[in-house]
Amino acid sequence: EFRLRIELIKLWPGLAILSAAMSGREHNGEPGCRSPAELQRSFRHFWDPTAYWKCGEKGQPAQLLRCAANELFYDREQRCVKWKDWQWTEPQDP
């Protein structure tokens, strides 16, 4: 497991660049936290697959949260999953 963690640390810069390039987005996916729909789900960070946004209160900035080691945020399942179970999906604007 330690060796896997080291390998993921080595891959992290490439994953971030790949995610940003594939998303083609100029913003990071942070929701405005203005609607009930935004308050009830998490949103992927467009450039960082290990991070996601979560609204706390209406009108307040979203919190940037991170997945545990060796996990990436999977938008389809609305949760962090092991990297081997993660698949890239097209980012959706909040």
C-alpha positions in Angstrom: 0.0 0.0 0.0 2.9 2.4 0.8 4.4 1.8 -2.7 1.0 2.5 -4.3 0.7 5.7 -2.4 4.2 6.8 -3.6 3.2 6.0 -7.2 0.0 8.0 -6.9 2.0 11.0 -5.5 4.2 10.8 -8.5 1.2 10.7 -10.8 -0.7 13.6 -9.1 0.8 16.4 -11.2 -0.1 14.6 -14.4 -3.6 13.8 -13.2 -4.3 17.5 -12.4 -2.9 18.7 -15.8 -4.8 15.9 -17.6 -8.1 16.7 -15.8 -7.7 20.5 -16.6 -6.9 19.9 -20.2 -9.7 17.4 -20.7 -12.3 19.6 -19.0 -11.5 22.6 -21.2 -12.9 24.8 -18.5 -11.5 28.1 -17.4 -13.1 27.9 -13.9 -12.7 25.3 -11.2 -16.4 24.2 -10.9 -17.2 25.9 -7.6 -21.0 26.3 -7.3 -22.6 29.6 -6.3 -24.6 27.9 -3.5 -27.7 29.8 -4.4 -30.3 27.2 -5.3 -31.7 24.3 -3.3 -30.3 21.9 -5.9 -26.8 23.2 -5.3 -27.2 22.7 -1.5 -28.1 19.1 -1.9 -25.1 17.6 -3.8 -21.4 17.8 -4.2 -19.6 19.2 -7.3 -16.4 18.0 -8.8 -13.4 20.3 -8.9 -12.8 20.7 -12.6 -9.0 20.6 -12.4 -8.3 18.4 -9.3 -9.8 14.9 -9.3 -9.0 14.5 -5.6 -11.2 17.5 -4.6 -14.8 18.4 -4.7 -17.1 21.3 -3.6 -19.9 21.1 -1.1 -22.3 24.0 -0.2 -23.0 24.6 3.4 -25.5 27.5 3.6 -27.3 29.3 0.8 -25.3 32.3 -0.4 -22.1 31.3 1.4 -19.0 30.1 -0.5 -18.7 26.4 -1.1 -16.2 24.4 0.9 -13.3 22.7 -0.9 -13.1 19.2 0.4 -10.5 16.5 -0.4 -10.9 12.7 -0.8 -8.8 10.3 1.4 -5.5 9.1 0.1 -5.7 6.9 -3.0 -9.2 8.2 -3.8 -10.7 10.5 -6.4 -14.1 12.2 -6.5 -16.5 10.4 -8.9 -19.2 12.7 -10.0 -21.6 10.0 -11.1 -21.6 8.4 -7.6 -21.3 11.7 -5.7 -18.6 10.3 -3.5 -14.9 9.5 -3.4 -13.9 6.1 -4.8 -10.6 4.2 -5.1 -8.6 5.4 -8.0 -9.0 2.1 -9.8 -12.8 2.5 -9.8 -12.7 6.2 -11.0 -13.5 7.1 -14.6 -13.2 10.6 -16.2 -16.5 12.2 -17.0 -17.3 15.5 -18.8 -17.5 18.2 -16.2 -21.0 19.7 -15.7 -21.5 23.3 -14.7 -23.2 23.8 -11.4 
